[in-house]
Amino acid sequence: MQIAYALNFLRMFKSLPPELQNEAYEKIELFRDPANQARLKVHKLRGRLSGRYSFSVNYSVRIVFRYMNSPKEALLLAIGSHDVYR
């Protein structure tokens, strides 16, 4: 899967502690393989974030993304606690 990064995602990522950045990077690498979607708990969001998806980095940190032109291209939009849903 091809992955692009929104500027907002990059700013949020850089503000994370280094150990959390490493964990997030590992999960992004897993996300590249569609076979890992269940393991990452990929799910479609509803309400204000309709049309976007999310997956888990750890128990409290999520990555919000959207598929681009096909399910083989994703744009990572935000990373953080459940506050990224607001």
OpenMM code with the backbone's topology and positions (N, CA, C; nanometers):
from openmm import Vec3, app, unit

residues = "MET GLN ILE ALA TYR ALA LEU ASN PHE LEU ARG MET PHE LYS SER LEU PRO PRO GLU LEU GLN ASN GLU ALA TYR GLU LYS ILE GLU LEU PHE ARG ASP PRO ALA ASN GLN ALA ARG LEU LYS VAL HIS LYS LEU ARG GLY ARG LEU SER GLY ARG TYR SER PHE SER VAL ASN TYR SER VAL ARG ILE VAL PHE ARG TYR MET ASN SER PRO LYS GLU ALA LEU LEU LEU ALA ILE GLY SER HIS ASP VAL TYR ARG".split()
positions = [
    Vec3(0.0848, -0.1177, 0.0000),
    Vec3(0.0000, 0.0000, 0.0000),
    Vec3(0.0893, 0.1239, 0.0000),
    Vec3(0.0491, 0.2226, -0.0774),
    Vec3(0.1187, 0.3503, -0.0782),
    Vec3(0.0583, 0.4392, 0.0299),
    Vec3(0.1448, 0.5086, 0.1018),
    Vec3(0.0992, 0.5944, 0.2116),
    Vec3(0.1527, 0.7349, 0.1910),
    Vec3(0.0627, 0.8321, 0.2060),
    Vec3(0.1000, 0.9739, 0.2025),
    Vec3(0.0692, 1.0319, 0.3408),
    Vec3(0.1345, 1.1420, 0.3720),
    Vec3(0.1211, 1.2025, 0.5045),
    Vec3(0.0732, 1.3465, 0.4915),
    Vec3(-0.0365, 1.3788, 0.5575),
    Vec3(-0.0852, 1.5168, 0.5624),
    Vec3(0.0091, 1.5972, 0.6521),
    Vec3(0.0226, 1.7257, 0.6243),
    Vec3(0.1101, 1.8109, 0.7055),
    Vec3(0.0705, 1.8078, 0.8521),
    Vec3(-0.0589, 1.8066, 0.8797),
    Vec3(-0.1073, 1.8003, 1.0176),
    Vec3(-0.0589, 1.6721, 1.0859),
    Vec3(-0.0641, 1.5608, 1.0138),
    Vec3(-0.0158, 1.4342, 1.0695),
    Vec3(0.1317, 1.4461, 1.1055),
    Vec3(0.2122, 1.5018, 1.0159),
    Vec3(0.3559, 1.5140, 1.0413),
    Vec3(0.3848, 1.6012, 1.1625),
    Vec3(0.3104, 1.7104, 1.1791),
    Vec3(0.3290, 1.7965, 1.2964),
    Vec3(0.2947, 1.7206, 1.4244),
    Vec3(0.1829, 1.6486, 1.4214),
    Vec3(0.1403, 1.5731, 1.5392),
    Vec3(0.2415, 1.4623, 1.5708),
    Vec3(0.2893, 1.3947, 1.4675),
    Vec3(0.3856, 1.2854, 1.4841),
    Vec3(0.5135, 1.3368, 1.5494),
    Vec3(0.5639, 1.4505, 1.5031),
    Vec3(0.6887, 1.5061, 1.5569),
    Vec3(0.6757, 1.5474, 1.7033),
    Vec3(0.5540, 1.5757, 1.7477),
    Vec3(0.5339, 1.6166, 1.8873),
    Vec3(0.5259, 1.4966, 1.9834),
    Vec3(0.5225, 1.3761, 1.9301),
    Vec3(0.5168, 1.2563, 2.0144),
    Vec3(0.6540, 1.2251, 2.0730),
    Vec3(0.6580, 1.1603, 2.1889),
    Vec3(0.7863, 1.1154, 2.2436),
    Vec3(0.8521, 1.0151, 2.1474),
    Vec3(0.9841, 1.0095, 2.1436),
    Vec3(1.0545, 0.9212, 2.0488),
    Vec3(1.0109, 0.7750, 2.0547),
    Vec3(0.9871, 0.7209, 2.1742),
    Vec3(0.9471, 0.5797, 2.1824),
    Vec3(0.8087, 0.5580, 2.1204),
    Vec3(0.7205, 0.6551, 2.1327),
    Vec3(0.5882, 0.6455, 2.0710),
    Vec3(0.5987, 0.6640, 1.9195),
    Vec3(0.6895, 0.7485, 1.8742),
    Vec3(0.7136, 0.7630, 1.7305),
    Vec3(0.7587, 0.6297, 1.6714),
    Vec3(0.8490, 0.5609, 1.7414),
    Vec3(0.8959, 0.4306, 1.6929),
    Vec3(0.7828, 0.3298, 1.6852),
    Vec3(0.6983, 0.3279, 1.7870),
    Vec3(0.5842, 0.2355, 1.7885),
    Vec3(0.4876, 0.2679, 1.6746),
    Vec3(0.4619, 0.3958, 1.6519),
    Vec3(0.3728, 0.4375, 1.5433),
    Vec3(0.4311, 0.3993, 1.4084),
    Vec3(0.5603, 0.4192, 1.3906),
    Vec3(0.6253, 0.3838, 1.2647),
    Vec3(0.6110, 0.2336, 1.2380),
    Vec3(0.6285, 0.1515, 1.3412),
    Vec3(0.6123, 0.0066, 1.3260),
    Vec3(0.4702, -0.0278, 1.2812),
    Vec3(0.3697, 0.0382, 1.3397),
    Vec3(0.2307, 0.0106, 1.3031),
    Vec3(0.2007, 0.0582, 1.1612),
    Vec3(0.2601, 0.1697, 1.1211),
    Vec3(0.2406, 0.2185, 0.9836),
    Vec3(0.2987, 0.1172, 0.8855),
    Vec3(0.4131, 0.0616, 0.9186),
    Vec3(0.4728, -0.0409, 0.8316),
    Vec3(0.3827, -0.1643, 0.8239),
    Vec3(0.3231, -0.2042, 0.9357),
    Vec3(0.2274, -0.3159, 0.9344),
    Vec3(0.1055, -0.2822, 0.8489),
    Vec3(0.0612, -0.1564, 0.8564),
    Vec3(-0.0570, -0.1109, 0.7834),
    Vec3(-0.0375, -0.1223, 0.6324),
    Vec3(0.0854, -0.1156, 0.5858),
    Vec3(0.1130, -0.1260, 0.4415),
    Vec3(0.0630, -0.2578, 0.3831),
    Vec3(0.0551, -0.3619, 0.4660),
    Vec3(0.0069, -0.4923, 0.4218),
    Vec3(-0.1392, -0.5076, 0.4636),
    Vec3(-0.2316, -0.5111, 0.3679),
    Vec3(-0.3753, -0.5215, 0.4015),
    Vec3(-0.4103, -0.6427, 0.4889),
    Vec3(-0.3272, -0.7440, 0.4892),
    Vec3(-0.3540, -0.8625, 0.5719),
    Vec3(-0.3477, -0.8294, 0.7213),
    Vec3(-0.2872, -0.7163, 0.7577),
    Vec3(-0.2737, -0.6784, 0.8989),
    Vec3(-0.3860, -0.5883, 0.9495),
    Vec3(-0.4866, -0.5607, 0.8682),
    Vec3(-0.5898, -0.4660, 0.9097),
    Vec3(-0.6671, -0.5122, 1.0328),
    Vec3(-0.6964, -0.6398, 1.0439),
    Vec3(-0.7681, -0.6887, 1.1626),
    Vec3(-0.6799, -0.6751, 1.2868),
    Vec3(-0.5533, -0.7041, 1.2727),
    Vec3(-0.4588, -0.6938, 1.3845),
    Vec3(-0.4488, -0.5501, 1.4347),
    Vec3(-0.4579, -0.4535, 1.3435),
    Vec3(-0.4487, -0.3122, 1.3787),
    Vec3(-0.5835, -0.2515, 1.4182),
    Vec3(-0.6889, -0.3307, 1.4072),
    Vec3(-0.8252, -0.2865, 1.4407),
    Vec3(-0.8702, -0.1685, 1.3526),
    Vec3(-0.8444, -0.1807, 1.2222),
    Vec3(-0.8887, -0.0776, 1.1277),
    Vec3(-1.0405, -0.0746, 1.1285),
    Vec3(-1.0965, 0.0448, 1.1421),
    Vec3(-1.2425, 0.0566, 1.1402),
    Vec3(-1.2830, 0.1901, 1.0799),
    Vec3(-1.4022, 0.1888, 1.0217),
    Vec3(-1.4591, 0.3080, 0.9597),
    Vec3(-1.5168, 0.3971, 1.0688),
    Vec3(-1.4961, 0.5271, 1.0540),
    Vec3(-1.5485, 0.6224, 1.1515),
    Vec3(-1.6840, 0.6745, 1.1061),
    Vec3(-1.7603, 0.7230, 1.2015),
    Vec3(-1.8948, 0.7736, 1.1717),
    Vec3(-1.9076, 0.9182, 1.2156),
    Vec3(-2.0214, 0.9752, 1.1893),
    Vec3(-2.0495, 1.1113, 1.2321),
    Vec3(-1.9673, 1.2135, 1.1577),
    Vec3(-1.9108, 1.3067, 1.2317),
    Vec3(-1.8327, 1.4155, 1.1725),
    Vec3(-1.7139, 1.3642, 1.0924),
    Vec3(-1.6634, 1.2469, 1.1275),
    Vec3(-1.5480, 1.1889, 1.0585),
    Vec3(-1.5872, 1.0823, 0.9566),
    Vec3(-1.7101, 1.0851, 0.9145),
    Vec3(-1.7586, 0.9901, 0.8149),
    Vec3(-1.6696, 0.9951, 0.6907),
    Vec3(-1.6379, 0.8795, 0.6362),
    Vec3(-1.5508, 0.8719, 0.5198),
    Vec3(-1.4050, 0.8529, 0.5561),
    Vec3(-1.3765, 0.8549, 0.6866),
    Vec3(-1.2401, 0.8346, 0.7336),
    Vec3(-1.2334, 0.7037, 0.8122),
    Vec3(-1.1126, 0.6578, 0.8350),
    Vec3(-1.0893, 0.5325, 0.9047),
    Vec3(-0.9859, 0.5560, 1.0134),
    Vec3(-0.9713, 0.4568, 1.0997),
    Vec3(-0.8756, 0.4677, 1.2090),
    Vec3(-0.8140, 0.3318, 1.2361),
    Vec3(-0.6911, 0.3330, 1.2885),
    Vec3(-0.6321, 0.2094, 1.3402),
    Vec3(-0.5499, 0.2407, 1.4646),
    Vec3(-0.5257, 0.1370, 1.5428),
    Vec3(-0.4603, 0.1516, 1.6724),
    Vec3(-0.3094, 0.1458, 1.6610),
    Vec3(-0.2426, 0.2346, 1.7332),
    Vec3(-0.0986, 0.2265, 1.7529),
    Vec3(-0.0747, 0.1499, 1.8828),
    Vec3(-0.1465, 0.1883, 1.9861),
    Vec3(-0.1457, 0.1165, 2.1138),
    Vec3(-0.2824, 0.1374, 2.1776),
    Vec3(-0.2936, 0.1093, 2.3051),
    Vec3(-0.4245, 0.1162, 2.3704),
    Vec3(-0.4868, 0.2548, 2.3632),
    Vec3(-0.4051, 0.3600, 2.3672),
    Vec3(-0.4619, 0.4945, 2.3730),
    Vec3(-0.4358, 0.5824, 2.2502),
    Vec3(-0.3487, 0.5408, 2.1596),
    Vec3(-0.3130, 0.6247, 2.0446),
    Vec3(-0.3687, 0.5646, 1.9160),
    Vec3(-0.4277, 0.6516, 1.8353),
    Vec3(-0.4895, 0.6112, 1.7086),
    Vec3(-0.4327, 0.6929, 1.5932),
    Vec3(-0.4426, 0.6364, 1.4743),
    Vec3(-0.4106, 0.7084, 1.3510),
    Vec3(-0.5382, 0.7173, 1.2695),
    Vec3(-0.5728, 0.8377, 1.2273),
    Vec3(-0.6899, 0.8606, 1.1431),
    Vec3(-0.6397, 0.8787, 1.0004),
    Vec3(-0.7074, 0.8135, 0.9073),
    Vec3(-0.6664, 0.8203, 0.7681),
    Vec3(-0.7879, 0.8113, 0.6769),
    Vec3(-0.7628, 0.8342, 0.5493),
    Vec3(-0.8660, 0.8091, 0.4490),
    Vec3(-0.8005, 0.7423, 0.3307),
    Vec3(-0.8786, 0.6600, 0.2637),
    Vec3(-0.8299, 0.5989, 0.1407),
    Vec3(-0.8370, 0.7034, 0.0314),
    Vec3(-0.7422, 0.7005, -0.0581),
    Vec3(-0.7383, 0.7991, -0.1660),
    Vec3(-0.8142, 0.7415, -0.2860),
    Vec3(-0.7512, 0.7251, -0.3976),
    Vec3(-0.8180, 0.6806, -0.5193),
    Vec3(-0.8528, 0.5326, -0.5194),
    Vec3(-0.7897, 0.4558, -0.4329),
    Vec3(-0.8174, 0.3130, -0.4239),
    Vec3(-0.7806, 0.2664, -0.2835),
    Vec3(-0.8232, 0.1460, -0.2463),
    Vec3(-0.7858, 0.0944, -0.1139),
    Vec3(-0.6356, 0.0659, -0.1017),
    Vec3(-0.5605, 0.0864, -0.2085),
    Vec3(-0.4161, 0.0649, -0.2047),
    Vec3(-0.3391, 0.1949, -0.1823),
    Vec3(-0.4123, 0.3044, -0.1580),
    Vec3(-0.3506, 0.4337, -0.1314),
    Vec3(-0.4198, 0.4963, -0.0108),
    Vec3(-0.3409, 0.5373, 0.0879),
    Vec3(-0.3986, 0.5976, 0.2080),
    Vec3(-0.3269, 0.7279, 0.2404),
    Vec3(-0.4030, 0.8229, 0.2933),
    Vec3(-0.3497, 0.9500, 0.3405),
    Vec3(-0.3674, 0.9534, 0.4912),
    Vec3(-0.2570, 0.9559, 0.5665),
    Vec3(-0.2642, 0.9629, 0.7114),
    Vec3(-0.2917, 1.1076, 0.7505),
    Vec3(-0.3987, 1.1279, 0.8278),
    Vec3(-0.4469, 1.2621, 0.8593),
    Vec3(-0.4089, 1.3115, 0.9981),
    Vec3(-0.4144, 1.2233, 1.0984),
    Vec3(-0.3908, 1.2653, 1.2365),
    Vec3(-0.3442, 1.1473, 1.3192),
    Vec3(-0.2720, 1.1777, 1.4257),
    Vec3(-0.2279, 1.0753, 1.5203),
    Vec3(-0.2399, 1.1329, 1.6606),
    Vec3(-0.2872, 1.0501, 1.7536),
    Vec3(-0.2990, 1.0958, 1.8918),
    Vec3(-0.3989, 1.0125, 1.9689),
    Vec3(-0.4337, 1.0616, 2.0859),
    Vec3(-0.5309, 0.9941, 2.1700),
    Vec3(-0.6699, 1.0058, 2.1038),
    Vec3(-0.7702, 0.9630, 2.1733),
    Vec3(-0.9061, 0.9704, 2.1179),
    Vec3(-0.9482, 1.1141, 2.0861),
    Vec3(-0.8723, 1.2110, 2.1327),
    Vec3(-0.9007, 1.3517, 2.0993),
    Vec3(-0.8885, 1.3779, 1.9499),
    Vec3(-0.8163, 1.2933, 1.8747),
    Vec3(-0.8042, 1.3155, 1.7298),
    Vec3(-0.9391, 1.2977, 1.6605),
    Vec3(-1.0354, 1.2378, 1.7302),
    Vec3(-1.1688, 1.2198, 1.6733),
    Vec3(-1.2516, 1.3457, 1.6821),
    Vec3(-1.2050, 1.4442, 1.7564),
    Vec3(-1.2835, 1.5677, 1.7739),
    Vec3(-1.2522, 1.6676, 1.6683),
] * unit.nanometer
topology = app.Topology()
chain = topology.addChain("A")
for resn in residues:
    res = topology.addResidue(resn, chain)
    for name in ("N", "CA", "C"):
        topology.addAtom(name, app.Element.getBySymbol(name[0]), res)
